[in-house]
Amino acid sequence: MKPSVIETDLVIIGGGGSGLAAAVRARELGLERVTILEKTGRTGGNAWLAVVMLGLGDPIGLDGDLNEWRDQTFGGLMQAGKWTLDPKLIHSFVDTYPDMVRWLIAKGLKFDVNGFDVGGRRFSTLCFKERKGDYKVSDPARGPGFLGHFIGDLLAEEARRLSIDIRLKTRAAKILLSEDGTAVRGVLATGPDGEIEVQAPRVILSAGGFAANEEMMRRYCPDEFQNEGPINLLCLGSQTGDGQAMAEEIGLLFGDDMDSGVIAPGHHPWSHSLHEAVHRPEMLWVNTNGERFVNESLSVMAGWAIQKQPQSLLWALFDADTMAHIVAEPSPRQAAMNGTEWLKPLPTEIVKEAAWTRRTAAIAGSVEELAEQIGVPAVELQATIDRYNSLCDERRDSDFVKPAEFLRPLRTPPFYGVLGARFCHGSEGGAKVDGSMAVRKLDGSPVAGLWATGDNTSGWVVHWGLPGTTLGFAFTSGYIAGTSAASFADC
Ligand SMILES: Cc1cc2nc3c(=O)[nH]c(=O)nc-3n(C[C@H](O)[C@H](O)[C@H](O)COP(=O)(O)OP(=O)(O)OC[C@H]3O[C@@H](n4cnc5c(N)ncnc54)[C@H](O)[C@@H]3O)c2cc1C
């Protein structure tokens, strides 16, 4: 059967964070007919789950001179990307970001400016103070209900108000090019009523990442698989790399900064308080040999070190005194994310989980019993704890230089253990884009009328070096691509 044909001015593949921003921006700037193809049953994508966005200095300086912020953020991003990122793209991102935030504020965005320390560095972030809706999720440390969700809903409402044609449950399969391959002419997709050919002189590729596609994860991010071990998926199952596949199919140039979005440690299965406990800086982390291997205050930024451990696993250990301390005192990171209550249920949730036959948490009366429960050699574990306790007594971590404020000995039973593993928020990387989000082919030639955004693109990926960058880039790249599409004159 022949596909049914739809004509539009701009078609956007993916109704997530960047796709929505692109659609609204292009429509506002005058494109009459804008169509979004979204393969799931709702808009928002992974952005719907995101918590914080790149900060604008602390306190926010939107009204003041932003040049200092721009210079610092450009330098911070380039440094996080080991100065291999595309400087023109990063300048475009950093220069546009404040305007994009102002644009969202004008639409009703409200946020808090916050900051927190990870591994001795201070990060400024924008976050939403009051959680949106009454979400009963097993892990309140992530969305829905946070900043990404709020912005996603704001833009989706705006898209409806502007009569943007949002087609849910419609999966794009192919970008259609002109016969000579120099320009786009539309997208082939499958919707609830069958195949459709969306004819358009402008296409924006905003289909997110490939984290839920193991073949692509192994191909693009082989480092994650040098040492086998579980990678728990936190992102949407719709992140199957369709956008990367469509870009590959038409021969677009890719970047070499593909990132799996894996950070660690986290706890799985998900009892949120155990997850939050794992990366408290007061923990003693040991690998499955019972050895300490890293500064625990790296928190969720310790993924690279964890990846080198047997099975990429660790156990976070603490005693009864530290249990009382972490339940009573939220960490600065938790406070910054409005998570002051997150550890309150820990004493009861850990009891439940320690009773499971599948060993993911432990409660023990002695170090020997703890070693048996978590399956590490008892002699090695005792030696590690003795050494760690002596460093705590000295108030100096001469092994891994963890700040003294986080050094807490393990002496008061019961002793607790929580399993920590790698977890994946979604991948980044794909088609290389310039500062206007236009793509290029492998031979360097442009494709007229084609742009790409967000996690579908390369040239900016900072491997979690600056918190909030991916969400900030998603909305900003969408905003820029929408602007580019609106000013593109089709012949
Ligand atoms: C749990 C979680 C927490 C996060 N927290 C943060 C955070 O605090 N700060 C931060 O900076 N980043 C965070 N991120 C990452 C951030 O959410 C993403 O970087 C951002 O959403 C990327 O936006 P995007 O538009 O590129 O992709 P998405 O928002 O994922 O949108 C892509 C859309 O394309 C759709 N799609 C895919 N294939 C097709 C197809 N073939 N046809 C049609 N539609 C298709 C998808 O269904 C999806 O809706 C988090 C991610 C997760 C999962």
The ligand as a Tripos MOL2 file, in Angstrom:
@<TRIPOS>MOLECULE
LIG
   53    58     1     0     0
SMALL
NO_CHARGES

@<TRIPOS>ATOM
      1 C1         16.4960    9.8920   34.5130 C.3       1 LIG1
      2 C2         17.1800   10.9720   33.7490 C.ar      1 LIG1
      3 C3         17.6350   12.0910   34.4160 C.ar      1 LIG1
      4 C4         18.3180   13.0860   33.7230 C.ar      1 LIG1
      5 N1         18.7150   14.1680   34.4090 N.ar      1 LIG1
      6 C5         19.3690   15.1520   33.7700 C.ar      1 LIG1
      7 C6         19.7320   16.3220   34.4630 C.ar      1 LIG1
      8 O1         19.4240   16.4770   35.6440 O.2       1 LIG1
      9 N2         20.4080   17.2780   33.7760 N.ar      1 LIG1
     10 C7         20.7450   17.1310   32.4540 C.ar      1 LIG1
     11 O2         21.3880   18.0160   31.8780 O.2       1 LIG1
     12 N3         20.3670   16.0400   31.7480 N.ar      1 LIG1
     13 C8         19.6840   15.0570   32.3780 C.ar      1 LIG1
     14 N4         19.2650   13.9640   31.6730 N.ar      1 LIG1
     15 C9         19.5550   13.9110   30.2260 C.3       1 LIG1
     16 C10        18.5280   14.7530   29.4310 C.3       1 LIG1
     17 O3         17.2410   14.3800   29.8030 O.3       1 LIG1
     18 C11        18.7250   14.5470   27.9330 C.3       1 LIG1
     19 O4         20.0290   14.9050   27.6040 O.3       1 LIG1
     20 C12        17.7320   15.3710   27.0990 C.3       1 LIG1
     21 O5         16.4510   14.9280   27.3480 O.3       1 LIG1
     22 C13        18.0200   15.2410   25.6230 C.3       1 LIG1
     23 O6         16.9860   15.8500   24.8860 O.3       1 LIG1
     24 P1         16.6970   15.3630   23.4060 P.3       1 LIG1
     25 O7         15.6570   16.2240   22.8430 O.co2     1 LIG1
     26 O8         17.9670   15.2200   22.6760 O.co2     1 LIG1
     27 O9         16.1510   13.8740   23.5890 O.3       1 LIG1
     28 P2         14.8140   13.3740   24.2480 P.3       1 LIG1
     29 O10        14.2850   14.3610   25.2280 O.co2     1 LIG1
     30 O11        15.0580   12.0070   24.7290 O.co2     1 LIG1
     31 O12        13.8060   13.3290   23.0140 O.3       1 LIG1
     32 C14        13.9390   12.4100   21.9630 C.3       1 LIG1
     33 C15        12.5380   12.0230   21.5190 C.3       1 LIG1
     34 O13        12.6120   11.3690   20.2490 O.3       1 LIG1
     35 C16        11.6640   10.3240   20.2360 C.3       1 LIG1
     36 N5         12.0590    9.3880   19.1740 N.ar      1 LIG1
     37 C17        13.0940    8.5290   19.1520 C.ar      1 LIG1
     38 N6         13.1190    7.8580   17.9910 N.ar      1 LIG1
     39 C18        12.0860    8.3320   17.2640 C.ar      1 LIG1
     40 C19        11.5800    8.0220   15.9740 C.ar      1 LIG1
     41 N7         12.1430    7.0920   15.1930 N.pl3     1 LIG1
     42 N8         10.4900    8.6770   15.5260 N.ar      1 LIG1
     43 C20         9.8630    9.6180   16.3060 C.ar      1 LIG1
     44 N9         10.2760    9.9180   17.5410 N.ar      1 LIG1
     45 C21        11.3910    9.2950   18.0030 C.ar      1 LIG1
     46 C22        11.7730    9.7620   21.6410 C.3       1 LIG1
     47 O14        10.6630    8.9710   21.9710 O.3       1 LIG1
     48 C23        11.8750   11.0490   22.4630 C.3       1 LIG1
     49 O15        10.5970   11.5210   22.8300 O.3       1 LIG1
     50 C24        18.5580   12.9580   32.3290 C.ar      1 LIG1
     51 C25        18.0880   11.8250   31.6570 C.ar      1 LIG1
     52 C26        17.3960   10.8450   32.3540 C.ar      1 LIG1
     53 C27        16.8910    9.6540   31.6110 C.3       1 LIG1
@<TRIPOS>BOND
     1     1     2 1
     2     2     3 ar
     3     2    52 ar
     4     3     4 ar
     5     4     5 ar
     6     4    50 ar
     7     5     6 ar
     8     6     7 ar
     9     6    13 1
    10     7     8 2
    11     7     9 ar
    12     9    10 ar
    13    10    11 2
    14    10    12 ar
    15    12    13 ar
    16    13    14 ar
    17    14    15 1
    18    14    50 ar
    19    15    16 1
    20    16    17 1
    21    16    18 1
    22    18    19 1
    23    18    20 1
    24    20    21 1
    25    20    22 1
    26    22    23 1
    27    23    24 1
    28    24    25 2
    29    24    26 1
    30    24    27 1
    31    27    28 1
    32    28    29 2
    33    28    30 1
    34    28    31 1
    35    31    32 1
    36    32    33 1
    37    33    34 1
    38    33    48 1
    39    34    35 1
    40    35    36 1
    41    35    46 1
    42    36    37 ar
    43    36    45 ar
    44    37    38 ar
    45    38    39 ar
    46    39    40 ar
    47    39    45 ar
    48    40    41 1
    49    40    42 ar
    50    42    43 ar
    51    43    44 ar
    52    44    45 ar
    53    46    47 1
    54    46    48 1
    55    48    49 1
    56    50    51 ar
    57    51    52 ar
    58    52    53 1
@<TRIPOS>SUBSTRUCTURE
     1 LIG1         1 GROUP 0 **** ****
